[in-house]
């Protein structure tokens, strides 16, 4: 891993587009190990979308293990939530007002694949079903995120990293190529027992990577959902490792989950929220009888609803219908949904997003956008 020093030079850039003038900081990266060092300039925006979002160094620098997750985590929803969830939990350690975000630049694709291979039970060609049942491959992926801070001498350096460890809840395997798939469920307690061992080995190995010898590490354990699940899994535990340590202490339990509406689980755990989604669907049916039904997803932390996302798939025959229907849905949102959680309504047609209604928690009025 090449070691870089990043210098910030304050500058005012005049944007020649229709956008307003924006204060930004120009970043110069020097490769200290190369005799033919070459300066690379990038930008750190002075503004962030909100206090909850990190500023990022631009142009975007892909992670060194970018793309590996696609081949290791089967459910696309898990891929998105693992990345977003790790960043969300990192905010409790790395304040977005003080830290810059960058995709992982230290743990390479080769290292991730090596960890997955070495920290799982070995594959045995031609092994009997009993072998796979007794030796499931628990670890799916290892995700790295970097957090940088500005120094008094106007430089920026790595101040900490977050590592997400994706663990299976269901192990899918074949005993022969082209044969049927078998499924082996993995309990949360069994998964955490293995995750603790795996995490310890990952931290010890990470300390041997140049640049990560003495930086704080935030670790999160992500429990994947089944490959065909319509909702993602979630982080179940996290812990912090000090910069001068290579040992893991106690894990902090994370109580969060995604719930599909309508569903048996939704009815059992969050009956009132499911009833609101069902009532919303019935009101939609009064306006547009041939719609196929609403699909809701609730995100809960400590059993408290944080965000509700609802998709309404309808076949439209003109933009006027889209506008009229969106206006109708907007009125329903105002009348039916409480304002203590984020709400997102997606109106789609043939897998195309036609319009969106979004309301942040505590806001009086939703924001509406109709796509052309």
Steps between C-alpha positions, in 0.01 A plus 500: 500500500640835397510758773377845404504843655207724414532879511205736494524840333210737554364635172185651357378335182260680270259253343408603148178299490161607628594394852591771754854581606631239742790516744713187469841380612751368251681183601854415392611142554872419489638148478788515747645162404550570132808686377291624210227626728204638319250742649135410460242769561152438634224695670347499848159673478446766766133412525328176592141398424421496872671469836446125474696462177877479464698718264690290250828556317433549128550367241370180650771244574362144479579266786788258453260206537220656296280246326591204721177533697288431189653155464472417870166640620209359300221742594532845340308652791763367740776659293342844522406476867839370609671804348242751624464335839874496566519871420199566723655324800835663431344841572493411870880474490598736218300825515400612144578860599864410570578205272520449125382175343692290250448145377748247633850558363698247707332159492538371145287265294768232536497536879120480528485186285785350700316567827178349365688189393715458812243598767232262370506119516681364190304398193518127433418381151276197510432528874183351641204713613593443865830683452328818379238480773770479766736751335300790352693789351387779731697798365382666178686829476717760676427868428740785581419871535754776573453815711746790471550824694662834423816584698626834634769510229222490239556135413251214513577156637326173571352518851305176515337225301180298518485134406174321429494122519216335303383169647247257355167416662441226244779294340420383146711221357521220242659159546570474127520738206159531337334323790220635720559775754471430870442755773634503853363760745746675732369632830599845619688359800696257283577780255626735774721231648669459164499876427695568819775256397506630143507866608793440733704347218405782263611769748831324562559468125394862436763623747763355265381716209709812447305804613268307732752414771367747757167647385173447690272235351122488527371148433144408405349154448237487226252212487387436142150407403415205279595539133136542389389727785308815397660691791866532603667367812650726763794565730470307825813595696787750504813574697796740497868408500742770619788602280756337728312168517452191285250335734121505503315561826127481561248537218214750525174350383311684223121476496388594152298326230318543171139385485297430187140628483263331464638176647437258782806636682378856455157411634648323801766756596364834381127458451410871501760586237379215280143622533603848387670354192192286427268800542721707272474225239120494527483874445724463195263231367209745522683734262662237275316163523739306273817556703676186628557605861742704708825356634631647824831468682552626854839557658498468880760579765422372851152417365436867414416582139771715340400491134212366295551442128198418284497408133184537292531315167236624251475496121445855373393611154610861511691754704175666604401182681833496682458860616141449610576178683803653672288791621246254639772295676646823641169579670481150647850537642398821675191339650611147587867486603650624826797736474745345749675287235637551149253408226572423135231419243621369164248495214622265228390376159660197331798523737541869414484764773224744399488720810614511859359651819743544789452639847767524769406425858352810665432678172158656439488449124643229273719573200364384164678435171344376176755361252475594135 
